[in-house]
Amino acid sequence: AGPAAPSPTVNHHHSADPSLPSPSIVDSMTLEGTTLYNLEVLSSIADNKVAGSLWSRLYHTKSPHGSRMLRAWLLRPLFNKKDIDKRADAVEELATGPASMICNELRDVMSKIGDIQRLLSRVHSMGEMESDDKLHPTCRQVLYEEAIYTKRKVMDFRKVLDGLQEAAKIPELFESTEVKSELLFKLVRTIGKGGCFPEMQNELNFYFENVDLDKAAIGKYEPNGLTNPDFGRAVDEFERIRD
């Protein structure tokens, strides 16, 4: 029997950018298990292993989140020809256009970013919730290994900063390169230059200048007056009394 017919599904996008997929339209297909098996998308029919599958041919990503995204694209291929053409144009330009000249540098940067997606999620989930409800679990939790927990939080935060610092180099790599692909242009140009890449260098500089990352790496985080005004006033008061 041949592969089962893939069924389209509605994926909602929240971007109003005309160069990105339009909201509230059918833009991808959901491939069921039988179809994935018959087409050998993730594994080979011969031995049910990755080798010989479509995934094994395409899996050359340099970051964990890139690997997850590529896998998701294979499981939910694009449905609209316009979106397919935009993605194909971006790939073609990276492979054969002027942008191909900096792909080696781009791969090196991407390999240093780390799993920024999961790190951001972890840091966000570990953040303290501001709640007026004193009965909220966050306000009542007791951490018996608070020192270890705090050290882990600070180390994850440092990894996020280092990853974002590497990611911030991506627009710089393409700065002197002409980008014709509409989709690629949006991905590698900053917001101030008509793209979608966030301008975050000022925010990153604030943390790098005001946080001792070497101490943070071993769990010894000490805020200063800029990051924590109350701590700064307390230190000033302590110095005044001691003098």
Residue frames relative to the residue before (quaternion, step in Angstrom):
aa qw qx qy qz dx dy dz
A 1.0000 0.0000 0.0000 0.0000 0.00 0.00 0.00
G 0.4555 -0.6868 0.4922 0.2803 3.52 -1.04 0.73
P 0.6975 -0.4662 0.3299 0.4328 3.56 -1.27 0.13
A 0.5305 -0.6263 0.4669 0.3290 3.51 -1.09 0.74
A 0.5689 -0.6106 0.4269 0.3483 3.54 -1.11 0.66
P 0.4165 -0.7078 0.5038 0.2678 3.60 -0.78 0.97
S 0.2906 -0.7662 0.5502 0.1605 3.55 -1.03 0.74
P 0.4180 -0.7107 0.5019 0.2614 3.59 -0.83 0.93
T 0.1068 -0.7761 0.6182 0.0639 3.53 -1.17 0.64
V 0.4558 -0.6782 0.5028 0.2820 3.56 -1.16 0.51
N 0.0476 -0.7646 0.6426 0.0094 3.56 -0.78 1.09
H 0.2598 -0.7887 0.5409 0.1337 3.57 -0.69 1.07
H 0.1255 -0.7631 0.6310 0.0609 3.54 -0.93 0.98
H 0.3076 -0.7888 0.5130 0.1415 3.54 -0.98 0.88
S 0.4975 0.6436 -0.4405 0.3798 3.58 1.19 0.36
A 0.3135 -0.7490 0.5560 0.1779 3.54 -0.97 0.91
D 0.4387 0.7038 -0.4503 0.3307 3.56 1.29 0.03
P 0.4275 -0.7342 0.4617 0.2551 3.62 -0.65 1.05
S 0.6473 0.5289 -0.3328 0.4365 3.61 1.14 -0.45
L 0.6595 0.4590 -0.2975 0.5156 3.57 1.30 -0.22
P 0.6989 -0.4724 0.3048 0.4421 3.62 -1.17 0.39
S 0.4846 -0.6883 0.4665 0.2716 3.56 -0.95 0.91
P 0.5158 -0.6563 0.4506 0.3165 3.60 -1.08 0.67
S 0.8587 0.2097 -0.1349 0.4478 3.51 -1.35 0.43
I 0.5711 0.5335 -0.4312 0.4508 3.59 0.92 0.88
V 0.5326 -0.5800 0.4928 0.3703 3.56 -1.28 0.34
D 0.0591 0.8462 -0.5232 0.0813 3.59 -0.29 1.21
S 0.7910 0.1866 -0.1388 0.5658 3.62 1.20 0.03
M 0.3700 -0.7104 0.5529 0.2295 3.51 -1.29 0.37
T 0.3026 -0.7094 0.6012 0.2090 3.54 -1.21 0.58
L 0.1962 -0.7889 0.5749 0.0930 3.57 -0.66 1.11
E 0.3449 -0.7549 0.5215 0.1980 3.56 -0.68 1.08
G 0.7444 -0.4546 0.2692 0.4083 3.57 -1.28 0.33
T 0.6525 0.5216 -0.3192 0.4475 3.58 0.94 -0.86
T 0.6561 0.5080 -0.3073 0.4658 3.57 0.97 -0.86
L 0.6459 0.5186 -0.3188 0.4608 3.57 0.94 -0.89
Y 0.6623 0.5084 -0.3015 0.4604 3.57 1.03 -0.83
N 0.7008 0.4801 -0.2750 0.4504 3.60 0.81 -0.99
L 0.7099 0.4270 -0.2502 0.5012 3.57 1.07 -0.71
E 0.3388 -0.7712 0.4735 0.2575 3.58 1.32 -0.06
V 0.1435 0.8267 -0.5259 0.1391 3.54 0.92 0.95
L 0.8190 0.2042 -0.0804 0.5302 3.59 0.79 -1.04
S 0.8045 0.0760 -0.0314 0.5882 3.60 1.13 -0.48
S 0.5282 -0.6403 0.4672 0.3045 3.54 -1.24 0.54
I 0.5162 -0.6388 0.4731 0.3188 3.57 -1.05 0.77
A 0.6070 0.6109 -0.3516 0.3671 3.58 1.03 -0.81
D 0.8392 0.0196 0.0298 0.5427 3.59 0.77 -1.00
N 0.4557 -0.7184 0.4207 0.3151 3.57 1.30 0.24
K 0.5142 0.6104 -0.4336 0.4183 3.56 1.11 0.72
V 0.6644 -0.5232 0.3584 0.3955 3.55 -1.28 0.40
A 0.6053 0.5774 -0.3558 0.4166 3.58 1.00 -0.80
G 0.7841 0.2862 -0.2371 0.4971 3.55 -0.81 1.04
S 0.5940 0.5666 -0.3630 0.4409 3.58 1.26 -0.14
L 0.6617 -0.4755 0.3894 0.4294 3.56 -1.31 0.18
W 0.6232 0.5599 -0.3326 0.4330 3.57 1.03 -0.83
S 0.6594 0.5153 -0.3170 0.4463 3.59 0.94 -0.84
R 0.6559 0.5132 -0.3108 0.4580 3.59 1.13 -0.58
L 0.7553 0.4069 -0.1987 0.4737 3.57 1.06 -0.72
Y 0.5928 0.6232 -0.3552 0.3661 3.57 1.20 -0.50
H 0.3060 0.7178 -0.5681 0.2616 3.55 -0.09 1.36
T 0.2825 0.7913 -0.5002 0.2092 3.58 1.12 0.57
K 0.3786 -0.7418 0.5199 0.1901 3.54 -1.25 0.54
S 0.7550 0.2808 -0.1919 0.5606 3.59 1.22 0.01
P 0.5997 -0.5873 0.3976 0.3706 3.61 -1.07 0.63
H 0.6856 0.4710 -0.3054 0.4635 3.59 0.92 -0.85
G 0.5974 0.5444 -0.3600 0.4659 3.58 1.17 -0.51
S 0.6239 0.5359 -0.3279 0.4648 3.56 1.09 -0.74
R 0.6676 0.4938 -0.3039 0.4671 3.58 0.94 -0.88
M 0.6502 0.5164 -0.3237 0.4537 3.58 0.99 -0.80
L 0.6541 0.5084 -0.3201 0.4595 3.59 0.92 -0.88
R 0.6436 0.5156 -0.3205 0.4661 3.57 0.99 -0.82
A 0.6438 0.5140 -0.3181 0.4692 3.58 1.01 -0.81
W 0.6310 0.5311 -0.3351 0.4555 3.60 1.04 -0.73
L 0.6496 0.5083 -0.3206 0.4658 3.59 1.03 -0.75
L 0.6856 0.4781 -0.2830 0.4705 3.57 1.03 -0.79
R 0.7775 0.1821 -0.0963 0.5942 3.58 1.19 -0.58
P 0.0813 -0.8352 0.5426 0.0370 3.63 0.38 1.16
L 0.6111 -0.5780 0.4016 0.3621 3.53 -1.15 0.68
F 0.3488 -0.7578 0.5297 0.1533 3.52 -1.17 0.75
N 0.7324 0.4174 -0.2330 0.4849 3.58 0.97 -0.82
K 0.5224 -0.6605 0.4469 0.3019 3.57 -0.88 0.96
K 0.6211 0.5584 -0.3447 0.4285 3.59 1.00 -0.78
D 0.6832 0.4718 -0.2816 0.4810 3.58 0.93 -0.89
I 0.6178 0.5394 -0.3375 0.4620 3.58 1.07 -0.76
D 0.6630 0.5074 -0.3052 0.4581 3.59 0.92 -0.91
K 0.6411 0.5262 -0.3300 0.4508 3.60 0.98 -0.80
R 0.6738 0.4761 -0.2999 0.4789 3.57 0.92 -0.86
A 0.6431 0.5221 -0.3222 0.4583 3.60 1.00 -0.82
D 0.6333 0.5268 -0.3282 0.4621 3.60 1.01 -0.80
A 0.6509 0.5131 -0.3176 0.4606 3.58 0.98 -0.82
V 0.6573 0.5042 -0.3034 0.4708 3.57 0.97 -0.88
E 0.6511 0.5237 -0.3153 0.4498 3.57 0.95 -0.88
E 0.6711 0.4944 -0.3060 0.4600 3.57 0.94 -0.84
L 0.6477 0.5005 -0.3187 0.4779 3.59 1.04 -0.70
A 0.7033 0.4746 -0.2631 0.4592 3.57 1.11 -0.67
T 0.8417 0.1597 -0.0372 0.5145 3.60 0.91 -0.88
G 0.6294 0.5668 -0.3376 0.4106 3.61 1.16 -0.38
P 0.7645 -0.3424 0.2603 0.4802 3.59 -1.28 -0.17
A 0.6158 0.5736 -0.3427 0.4176 3.59 1.11 -0.68
S 0.5648 0.6194 -0.3869 0.3842 3.59 1.17 -0.48
M 0.5863 0.6080 -0.3628 0.3937 3.58 1.19 -0.51
I 0.7511 0.3608 -0.2114 0.5109 3.60 1.14 -0.49
C 0.3631 0.7660 -0.4732 0.2396 3.59 1.24 0.19
N 0.6170 0.5447 -0.3596 0.4396 3.60 1.02 -0.67
E 0.6518 0.4896 -0.3058 0.4919 3.58 1.00 -0.83
L 0.6376 0.5343 -0.3233 0.4510 3.56 1.02 -0.80
R 0.6382 0.5200 -0.3245 0.4658 3.60 0.97 -0.83
D 0.6421 0.5281 -0.3219 0.4529 3.57 0.98 -0.85
V 0.6563 0.5003 -0.3058 0.4748 3.59 0.97 -0.85
M 0.6695 0.5141 -0.3028 0.4424 3.57 0.88 -0.94
S 0.6547 0.5245 -0.3174 0.4422 3.58 1.03 -0.76
K 0.6906 0.4762 -0.2738 0.4706 3.60 1.21 -0.45
I 0.5179 0.6643 -0.4130 0.3463 3.58 1.23 -0.24
G 0.3101 -0.7523 0.5230 0.2537 3.58 1.01 -0.76
D 0.6565 -0.4931 0.3775 0.4282 3.56 -1.29 -0.17
I 0.0911 -0.8606 0.5002 0.0300 3.53 0.60 1.23
Q 0.5957 0.5868 -0.3614 0.4127 3.58 1.07 -0.66
R 0.7297 0.4104 -0.2382 0.4924 3.58 0.79 -1.00
L 0.6133 0.5475 -0.3554 0.4447 3.59 1.07 -0.65
L 0.6480 0.5074 -0.3146 0.4729 3.58 0.98 -0.84
S 0.6445 0.5157 -0.3157 0.4680 3.56 0.99 -0.83
R 0.6677 0.5054 -0.2999 0.4570 3.58 0.97 -0.89
V 0.6590 0.5023 -0.3098 0.4663 3.57 0.94 -0.89
H 0.6515 0.5165 -0.3121 0.4598 3.55 0.97 -0.86
S 0.6895 0.4867 -0.2889 0.4519 3.59 0.91 -0.88
M 0.6898 0.4695 -0.2814 0.4739 3.57 1.15 -0.55
G 0.4888 0.6651 -0.4348 0.3601 3.56 1.27 -0.10
E 0.5182 -0.6441 0.4670 0.3138 3.53 -1.13 0.68
M 0.3379 -0.7359 0.5536 0.1947 3.56 -0.92 0.93
E 0.3030 -0.7289 0.5832 0.1920 3.54 -0.94 0.90
S 0.1423 0.8011 -0.5594 0.1584 3.52 -0.37 1.24
D 0.4138 -0.6990 0.5270 0.2498 3.57 -1.02 0.82
D 0.6014 0.5646 -0.3484 0.4452 3.53 1.27 -0.36
K 0.2798 -0.7964 0.5166 0.1438 3.58 -0.29 1.25
L 0.6336 0.5257 -0.3349 0.4583 3.57 1.24 -0.25
H 0.4220 0.7049 -0.4711 0.3210 3.56 1.29 -0.04
P 0.5952 -0.6050 0.3865 0.3611 3.65 -0.93 0.82
T 0.6193 0.5572 -0.3532 0.4257 3.60 1.04 -0.72
C 0.6898 0.4735 -0.2749 0.4738 3.57 1.08 -0.72
R 0.7368 0.4245 -0.2246 0.4760 3.59 1.17 -0.46
Q 0.4998 0.6873 -0.4265 0.3098 3.57 1.24 -0.21
V 0.1870 -0.7539 0.6223 0.0972 3.56 -1.16 0.70
L 0.1584 -0.7955 0.5817 0.0604 3.57 -0.63 1.16
Y 0.2625 -0.7994 0.5225 0.1378 3.57 -0.35 1.25
E 0.7341 0.2802 -0.2022 0.5845 3.59 1.24 -0.34
E 0.0396 0.8618 -0.5040 0.0416 3.55 0.91 0.97
A 0.6267 0.5462 -0.3516 0.4304 3.60 0.98 -0.76
I 0.6714 0.4784 -0.2902 0.4860 3.59 0.94 -0.90
Y 0.6480 0.5305 -0.3082 0.4514 3.56 0.98 -0.91
T 0.6699 0.4969 -0.2944 0.4665 3.58 0.94 -0.91
K 0.6342 0.5295 -0.3258 0.4597 3.58 0.98 -0.84
R 0.6518 0.5157 -0.3123 0.4601 3.57 0.98 -0.87
K 0.6368 0.5312 -0.3288 0.4519 3.58 0.97 -0.81
V 0.6843 0.4879 -0.2884 0.4588 3.56 0.87 -0.99
M 0.6563 0.5088 -0.3170 0.4581 3.59 0.97 -0.79
D 0.6327 0.5133 -0.3283 0.4779 3.59 1.04 -0.74
F 0.6415 0.5248 -0.3233 0.4567 3.56 1.02 -0.81
R 0.6332 0.5164 -0.3371 0.4677 3.57 1.02 -0.75
K 0.6353 0.5241 -0.3322 0.4597 3.60 0.98 -0.80
V 0.6182 0.5358 -0.3376 0.4656 3.58 1.07 -0.73
L 0.6617 0.5044 -0.3059 0.4627 3.57 0.90 -0.94
D 0.6673 0.4956 -0.3041 0.4654 3.59 0.91 -0.90
G 0.6573 0.5166 -0.3072 0.4546 3.57 1.00 -0.83
L 0.6721 0.4858 -0.2912 0.4769 3.56 0.96 -0.87
Q 0.6096 0.5485 -0.3501 0.4527 3.57 1.10 -0.67
E 0.6491 0.4888 -0.3098 0.4937 3.59 1.03 -0.75
A 0.6512 0.5250 -0.3160 0.4478 3.58 0.95 -0.89
A 0.6262 0.5635 -0.3357 0.4215 3.58 1.07 -0.71
K 0.5892 0.5818 -0.3644 0.4261 3.60 1.25 -0.28
I 0.5157 0.6836 -0.4111 0.3125 3.59 1.19 -0.47
P 0.6780 0.4571 -0.3265 0.4740 3.68 0.77 -0.82
E 0.6112 0.5591 -0.3536 0.4345 3.60 1.08 -0.66
L 0.6271 0.5509 -0.3386 0.4344 3.58 1.03 -0.78
F 0.7528 0.3835 -0.1948 0.4983 3.57 1.03 -0.85
E 0.3876 0.7781 -0.4475 0.2102 3.57 1.27 -0.10
S 0.7786 0.3085 -0.1651 0.5209 3.58 0.93 -0.86
T 0.5858 0.5772 -0.3596 0.4409 3.58 1.28 0.27
E 0.3973 -0.6996 0.5385 0.2504 3.57 -0.90 0.88
V 0.1034 -0.7944 0.5983 0.0166 3.56 -0.75 1.10
K 0.1974 -0.8174 0.5348 0.0832 3.58 -0.53 1.19
S 0.6080 0.5638 -0.3566 0.4304 3.57 1.05 -0.70
E 0.4705 -0.6994 0.4689 0.2637 3.54 -0.78 1.07
L 0.6795 0.4871 -0.2886 0.4666 3.58 0.92 -0.88
L 0.6662 0.4938 -0.3024 0.4699 3.58 0.91 -0.89
F 0.5997 0.5646 -0.3511 0.4453 3.57 1.05 -0.75
K 0.6728 0.4987 -0.2964 0.4591 3.58 0.89 -0.92
L 0.6898 0.5072 -0.2784 0.4353 3.58 1.05 -0.77
V 0.7932 0.3313 -0.1568 0.4863 3.60 1.01 -0.76
R 0.6425 0.4669 -0.3426 0.5018 3.60 1.23 0.05
T 0.4941 -0.6655 0.4730 0.2985 3.56 -1.03 0.79
I 0.6888 -0.4848 0.3426 0.4162 3.55 -1.27 0.36
G 0.6616 0.5273 -0.3052 0.4371 3.56 1.01 -0.81
K 0.7311 0.3774 -0.2234 0.5226 3.58 1.22 -0.38
G 0.6972 -0.5098 0.2584 0.4328 3.55 1.20 0.56
G 0.6068 0.5591 -0.3582 0.4369 3.58 1.27 0.06
C 0.5469 -0.6136 0.4575 0.3393 3.54 -1.28 -0.38
F 0.4834 0.6751 -0.4387 0.3436 3.59 1.27 -0.09
P 0.4296 -0.7329 0.4588 0.2604 3.63 -0.67 1.04
E 0.3524 -0.7007 0.5790 0.2226 3.55 -1.12 0.72
M 0.0914 0.8508 -0.5004 0.1317 3.57 -0.12 1.28
Q 0.3898 0.7585 -0.4659 0.2361 3.61 1.24 0.05
N 0.6317 0.5342 -0.3425 0.4454 3.62 0.98 -0.76
E 0.6638 0.4922 -0.3037 0.4743 3.57 0.94 -0.88
L 0.6532 0.5052 -0.3193 0.4648 3.59 0.97 -0.80
N 0.6342 0.5358 -0.3315 0.4481 3.58 0.97 -0.82
F 0.5994 0.5729 -0.3629 0.4253 3.58 1.03 -0.73
Y 0.7099 0.4446 -0.2648 0.4778 3.58 0.87 -0.94
F 0.6638 0.5046 -0.3208 0.4494 3.60 0.94 -0.80
E 0.6991 0.4663 -0.2693 0.4705 3.59 1.10 -0.66
N 0.7867 0.3449 -0.1622 0.4857 3.57 1.12 -0.59
V 0.6967 0.3826 -0.2677 0.5445 3.58 1.29 0.06
D 0.3454 -0.7197 0.5647 0.2094 3.58 -0.84 1.00
L 0.2411 -0.8258 0.4955 0.1203 3.56 -0.07 1.31
D 0.5886 0.5634 -0.3775 0.4400 3.59 1.16 -0.50
K 0.6641 0.4608 -0.2964 0.5087 3.57 1.01 -0.79
A 0.6321 0.5447 -0.3390 0.4345 3.57 1.01 -0.79
A 0.6242 0.5717 -0.3411 0.4088 3.59 1.06 -0.73
I 0.7446 0.3297 -0.2088 0.5415 3.58 1.17 -0.52
G 0.6392 -0.5879 0.3078 0.3886 3.55 1.22 0.47
K 0.5868 0.5528 -0.3825 0.4514 3.60 1.23 0.30
Y 0.0727 0.8153 -0.5644 0.1067 3.52 0.16 1.31
E 0.0144 -0.7908 0.6112 -0.0278 3.55 -0.83 1.04
P 0.3053 -0.7729 0.5231 0.1891 3.61 -0.43 1.14
N 0.2719 -0.7302 0.5877 0.2180 3.55 -1.29 0.22
G 0.7681 -0.4063 0.2404 0.4327 3.53 -1.28 0.01
L 0.6491 0.5229 -0.3248 0.4469 3.58 1.14 -0.57
T 0.7202 0.4307 -0.2540 0.4809 3.58 0.95 -0.85
N 0.7942 0.0685 -0.0233 0.6034 3.58 1.17 -0.56
P 0.2786 -0.8054 0.4993 0.1560 3.63 -0.01 1.27
D 0.6268 0.5366 -0.3484 0.4449 3.62 0.98 -0.74
F 0.6483 0.5043 -0.3134 0.4766 3.57 0.98 -0.82
G 0.6424 0.5308 -0.3211 0.4500 3.57 0.99 -0.83
R 0.6674 0.4898 -0.3051 0.4708 3.58 0.95 -0.86
A 0.6374 0.5287 -0.3277 0.4548 3.56 1.04 -0.77
V 0.6502 0.5042 -0.3172 0.4715 3.59 0.98 -0.82
D 0.6418 0.5210 -0.3229 0.4608 3.59 0.97 -0.85
E 0.6602 0.5030 -0.3053 0.4668 3.56 0.98 -0.86
F 0.6300 0.5323 -0.3241 0.4633 3.57 1.02 -0.80
E 0.6585 0.5009 -0.3060 0.4709 3.59 0.95 -0.90
R 0.6407 0.5293 -0.3301 0.4476 3.60 1.01 -0.83
I 0.6742 0.4867 -0.3000 0.4675 3.61 0.90 -0.91
R 0.6604 0.5173 -0.3137 0.4447 3.58 0.94 -0.89
D 0.6689 0.4855 -0.3035 0.4742 3.58 1.05 -0.77
